[in-house]
Amino acid sequence: MSNGYYQLPTGRVASVDGDCDFPALNEALIEPDGLIAIGGDLSLIRLLAAYRQGIFPWFSEGDPIMWWSPNPRMVLFPSELKISNSLAKTLKKINDKTVQNNVFEIRFNTAFREVITACSQALRNGQPGTWITQDIIEAYSLMHDKGYAISAECWLNDKLVGGCYGVKIGKMFYGESMFHHITDASKVAFVSLVQKLKAEGVELIDCQMKTAHLSSLGAREISRDSFARQLFKLLQS
C-alpha cells in the first residue's frame, strides 16, 4: 500500500495512487462517514476491486476521486421489497397484454449510456449538479460493455422516461442511481430490476446511503461489519 496520505480536517485518509490496494474497511473515517481513500483512477480493475471490498467512488467535478464505505450501510434484501398498492396497479398494467395505450414498457440493457447520462442530469437533494461526471459515465459504460454494469429502463411510447443502473458481481448488486421524467417511472424500473435480480439468484442489493425513497421500498440499514460478511459470502458463492 502507498504510504501517501491526504490531510483532512477530521483525520488522515490513505491514497490509492499507483497500484496500491484499498485499506481495510475498519480504516474508514467516522467523519466524514465512510471516507476510506482518495486518488487512484476509475479503471475497470480498480472499480471491480473496490466493489468486491464494499467500497464505491463518490466525488464532485474537479475533486480528486474519493472512495467510501459508510457505516451503517443501506441495503435491500430482494425478499423484503415493498410495493405500494398504487405501484402494484401500475406494474399489473405493464404485465396485462390487453392494455395497449399509455403503459410503461420495461427493458434491460438497451440504453445504458442514456440512463447513466439522464441520472447525471437529475437534481440531487435540491441542488444542481451531480457526482456522475463524464469520467464516471465513461468508466461505467465500459463496465457495461464488459458485462458488469446493467440498466433497467422504463419506456413510454418508445421514449425513455425513467431508469436505474448499477453493478452486478456474483450474487451481489450495487445500486448506483436512478432518474425519472414521469411519476413512478424510476420506481417501476427499480422494482422490475429487483424482481429480475432475485430470479437470477441475487441475494443482496447495496443501496449505499439511507433515503426515504429507498426505505419506502423496503431497504434498511445494517452495520458495515454485517455488510462485509454477507458481501464476502455472496461473492464466493
C-alpha positions as CSV (number, residue, x, y, z in Angstrom):
1,M,0.0,0.0,0.0
2,S,1.2,3.5,-0.7
3,N,2.4,5.5,2.3
4,G,1.0,8.7,1.0
5,Y,-1.8,10.4,2.9
6,Y,-4.1,13.4,2.3
7,Q,-4.6,15.6,5.4
8,L,-8.3,16.3,6.1
9,P,-9.8,18.4,8.8
10,T,-11.1,15.3,10.6
11,G,-8.2,12.9,10.1
12,R,-5.9,11.1,7.6
13,V,-7.1,9.0,4.7
14,A,-5.0,6.7,2.5
15,S,-4.0,7.5,-1.0
16,V,-4.6,4.8,-3.6
17,D,-2.5,6.4,-6.3
18,G,-0.5,3.8,-8.3
19,D,-1.1,0.1,-7.9
20,C,-1.7,0.1,-4.2
21,D,-4.6,-1.8,-2.6
22,F,-7.5,-0.2,-0.7
23,P,-7.2,-0.1,3.0
24,A,-9.1,-2.4,5.3
25,L,-12.7,-1.3,5.9
26,N,-12.1,-0.6,9.6
27,E,-9.7,2.2,8.5
28,A,-12.6,4.3,7.1
29,L,-13.2,7.6,8.8
30,I,-16.0,8.3,11.1
31,E,-16.3,11.8,9.9
32,P,-16.9,12.2,7.0
33,D,-18.7,8.9,7.4
34,G,-17.0,6.1,5.5
35,L,-14.3,8.0,3.6
36,I,-11.6,5.4,3.2
37,A,-9.3,6.6,0.4
38,I,-8.5,9.3,-2.1
39,G,-6.9,9.2,-5.5
40,G,-6.3,6.4,-8.0
41,D,-8.4,6.1,-11.2
42,L,-11.6,4.7,-12.5
43,S,-10.1,1.8,-14.4
44,L,-12.1,-1.4,-14.7
45,I,-9.7,-3.3,-12.5
46,R,-9.8,-0.7,-9.7
47,L,-13.6,-0.4,-9.8
48,L,-14.1,-4.1,-9.6
49,A,-11.6,-4.4,-6.7
50,A,-13.4,-1.6,-4.9
51,Y,-16.9,-3.1,-5.2
52,R,-15.6,-6.6,-4.2
53,Q,-14.4,-5.0,-1.0
54,G,-17.6,-3.0,-0.4
55,I,-16.2,0.4,-1.5
56,F,-17.6,2.8,-4.1
57,P,-16.4,6.1,-5.7
58,W,-18.3,9.3,-4.9
59,F,-16.9,12.8,-5.7
60,S,-17.7,16.1,-7.3
61,E,-16.4,17.5,-10.6
62,G,-13.0,19.0,-10.1
63,D,-12.3,17.0,-6.8
64,P,-9.9,14.0,-6.5
65,I,-11.6,10.6,-6.7
66,M,-12.9,9.7,-3.2
67,W,-13.7,6.2,-2.1
68,W,-16.3,5.3,0.5
69,S,-17.6,2.5,2.8
70,P,-20.2,4.1,5.1
71,N,-21.3,2.7,8.4
72,P,-24.2,1.8,8.6
73,R,-24.9,0.6,5.1
74,M,-28.3,0.9,3.4
75,V,-29.2,-2.4,1.7
76,L,-32.3,-4.1,0.3
77,F,-32.8,-7.9,0.6
78,P,-34.9,-8.7,-2.5
79,S,-37.3,-10.8,-0.4
80,E,-38.1,-7.6,1.6
81,L,-39.1,-5.5,-1.4
82,K,-42.2,-3.4,-0.6
83,I,-44.6,-2.5,-3.4
84,S,-47.3,0.1,-2.6
85,N,-50.9,-0.6,-3.8
86,S,-50.7,2.2,-6.4
87,L,-47.3,0.9,-7.8
88,A,-48.7,-2.7,-7.8
89,K,-51.5,-1.4,-10.1
90,T,-49.1,0.2,-12.4
91,L,-47.0,-3.0,-12.6
92,K,-50.1,-5.0,-13.3
93,K,-51.0,-2.9,-16.3
94,I,-47.5,-3.5,-17.6
95,N,-48.0,-7.2,-17.5
96,D,-51.5,-7.0,-18.9
97,K,-51.1,-7.6,-22.7
98,T,-54.7,-6.4,-23.3
99,V,-53.8,-2.9,-22.2
100,Q,-52.1,-1.1,-25.1
101,N,-52.1,2.6,-24.5
102,N,-50.1,4.8,-22.1
103,V,-48.5,1.9,-20.4
104,F,-44.8,1.7,-19.3
105,E,-42.6,-0.8,-21.1
106,I,-39.6,-2.3,-19.2
107,R,-36.4,-3.0,-21.0
108,F,-33.0,-4.1,-19.7
109,N,-29.6,-3.1,-21.0
110,T,-30.8,-1.5,-24.2
111,A,-29.8,2.1,-23.4
112,F,-27.2,2.1,-20.6
113,R,-25.4,5.2,-21.6
114,E,-28.7,7.1,-21.9
115,V,-29.7,6.0,-18.4
116,I,-26.5,7.0,-16.7
117,T,-26.4,10.3,-18.6
118,A,-30.0,11.1,-17.5
119,C,-29.1,10.2,-13.9
120,S,-26.2,12.7,-14.2
121,Q,-28.5,15.4,-15.3
122,A,-31.0,14.9,-12.5
123,L,-31.1,17.1,-9.4
124,R,-30.0,15.7,-6.1
125,N,-31.2,16.9,-2.7
126,G,-32.5,20.1,-4.3
127,Q,-29.1,21.1,-5.6
128,P,-28.0,21.5,-9.3
129,G,-25.0,19.4,-10.4
130,T,-24.1,15.8,-10.0
131,W,-21.4,13.4,-8.8
132,I,-21.9,11.4,-12.1
133,T,-19.1,13.2,-14.0
134,Q,-18.2,12.4,-17.6
135,D,-15.3,10.2,-16.3
136,I,-17.9,8.2,-14.3
137,I,-20.1,7.9,-17.4
138,E,-17.2,6.6,-19.5
139,A,-15.9,4.2,-16.7
140,Y,-19.3,2.6,-16.1
141,S,-20.2,2.4,-19.7
142,L,-17.0,0.3,-20.1
143,M,-18.2,-1.8,-17.1
144,H,-21.5,-2.3,-19.0
145,D,-19.6,-3.3,-22.2
146,K,-17.7,-5.9,-20.1
147,G,-21.0,-7.3,-18.6
148,Y,-20.7,-5.8,-15.0
149,A,-22.9,-2.7,-15.1
150,I,-26.5,-3.1,-16.0
151,S,-29.5,-0.8,-16.6
152,A,-33.3,-1.1,-16.2
153,E,-35.3,1.2,-18.3
154,C,-38.8,2.5,-18.3
155,W,-40.2,3.5,-21.7
156,L,-43.4,5.2,-22.6
157,N,-44.5,5.5,-26.3
158,D,-40.9,4.5,-27.2
159,K,-39.4,7.3,-25.1
160,L,-37.1,6.7,-22.2
161,V,-38.8,8.2,-19.1
162,G,-37.1,6.6,-16.2
163,G,-34.5,4.1,-15.2
164,C,-31.7,3.0,-12.9
165,Y,-28.3,1.3,-13.1
166,G,-25.8,-0.5,-11.0
167,V,-23.1,-3.1,-10.9
168,K,-23.7,-6.9,-10.6
169,I,-21.0,-9.2,-9.3
170,G,-21.9,-12.8,-8.4
171,K,-25.0,-12.7,-6.1
172,M,-24.4,-9.0,-5.3
173,F,-25.9,-6.0,-6.9
174,Y,-24.7,-2.5,-6.2
175,G,-27.3,0.1,-7.0
176,E,-25.9,3.4,-8.2
177,S,-28.5,5.9,-9.3
178,M,-32.0,6.4,-10.8
179,F,-34.0,9.1,-12.6
180,H,-37.5,9.7,-13.8
181,H,-39.3,12.2,-16.1
182,I,-42.7,10.8,-15.2
183,T,-44.1,9.9,-11.8
184,D,-43.3,6.3,-10.8
185,A,-41.1,5.6,-13.8
186,S,-37.9,5.2,-11.7
187,K,-39.8,3.0,-9.1
188,V,-41.2,0.8,-11.9
189,A,-37.7,0.4,-13.3
190,F,-36.2,-0.3,-9.9
191,V,-38.8,-2.8,-8.8
192,S,-38.6,-4.6,-12.1
193,L,-34.9,-4.8,-11.8
194,V,-35.1,-6.2,-8.2
195,Q,-37.5,-8.9,-9.4
196,K,-35.2,-9.8,-12.2
197,L,-32.2,-9.9,-10.0
198,K,-34.0,-12.1,-7.4
199,A,-34.9,-14.5,-10.2
200,E,-31.2,-14.6,-11.1
201,G,-30.1,-15.5,-7.6
202,V,-29.0,-12.1,-6.3
203,E,-29.4,-12.1,-2.5
204,L,-28.4,-8.5,-1.5
205,I,-28.7,-5.1,-3.1
206,D,-26.4,-2.4,-1.9
207,C,-28.2,1.0,-1.7
208,Q,-25.2,2.8,-0.1
209,M,-26.9,5.7,1.7
210,K,-30.3,5.9,3.5
211,T,-33.1,7.8,1.8
212,A,-36.8,8.0,2.5
213,H,-37.4,6.8,-1.1
214,L,-35.3,3.6,-0.6
215,S,-36.9,3.0,2.9
216,S,-40.3,3.1,1.3
217,L,-39.2,0.2,-1.0
218,G,-38.1,-1.9,1.9
219,A,-34.4,-1.0,2.2
220,R,-32.9,-0.9,5.7
221,E,-29.6,-0.2,7.3
222,I,-27.1,-2.8,8.6
223,S,-23.7,-2.4,10.1
224,R,-20.7,-2.2,7.9
225,D,-19.3,-5.4,9.5
226,S,-22.5,-7.3,8.7
227,F,-22.5,-5.9,5.1
228,A,-18.8,-7.0,4.7
229,R,-19.5,-10.6,6.0
230,Q,-22.5,-11.0,3.6
231,L,-20.6,-9.5,0.8
232,F,-17.8,-11.9,1.2
233,K,-20.2,-14.9,1.3
234,L,-22.2,-13.8,-1.8
235,L,-19.1,-13.1,-3.9
236,Q,-17.7,-16.6,-3.1
237,S,-20.9,-18.4,-3.9
